[in-house]
Amino acid sequence: MNNLKTKVPIWFWIVAVIFFLWNIMGVLSFFMHTFMPEDALALLPEKERQLYDSYPMWGTVLFAVGVFCGLLGSLGLLLKKKWSKQVFIISLFAVIIQMIHNVFFTGAIEIYGLAQAATMPAVVILLGLLAVWFSNSAVKKNWLK
């Protein structure tokens, strides 16, 4: 059994903190979207209000799974835990399903246009893929235990 500690480079910590901050923003976004007060919803244009009302409960559940697993995975990175990879994978699957639904099976493209409706989902999915790749790479380098 190898008891030698593998030194983790400083850039690992920088990336881990960036993922953690990103996922905190995701959790905040979840709460802002899911628990938007009625008076704030009333200020939105009619089509946007209808869009918010059209999201199914399973989409909200996937949103929660995606952001909370992303946050937990980020915390796992900061704690140097191998399980962060599996949690990031769960987050990624939830995010992909949710974003595909939100972009292609709602009226988001008609309301916002393709570029605006797809940009943030694409960024979220790309960062999710990066988190899985990064955690997998850290496991292979024995940075996570």
Stockholm file with secondary structure:
# STOCKHOLM 1.0

chainA/1-145         MNNLKTKVPIWFWIVAVIFFLWNIMGVLSFFMHTFMPEDALALLPEKERQLYDSYPMWGTVLFAVGVFCGLLGSLGLLLKKKWSKQVFIISLFAVIIQMIHNVFFTGAIEIYGLAQAATMPAVVILLGLLAVWFSNSAVKKNWLK
#=GR chainA/1-145 SS CCCCCCCCCHHHHHHHHHHHHHHHHHHHHHHHHHTCCHHHHHTSCHHHHHHHHHCCHHHHHHHHHHHHHHHHHHHHHHTTCTHHHHHHHHHHHHHHHHHHHHHHSSSHHHHHCHHHHHHHHHHHHHHHHHHHHHHHHHHHTTCCC
#=GC SS_cons         CCCCCCCCCHHHHHHHHHHHHHHHHHHHHHHHHHTCCHHHHHTSCHHHHHHHHHCCHHHHHHHHHHHHHHHHHHHHHHTTCTHHHHHHHHHHHHHHHHHHHHHHSSSHHHHHCHHHHHHHHHHHHHHHHHHHHHHHHHHHTTCCC
//
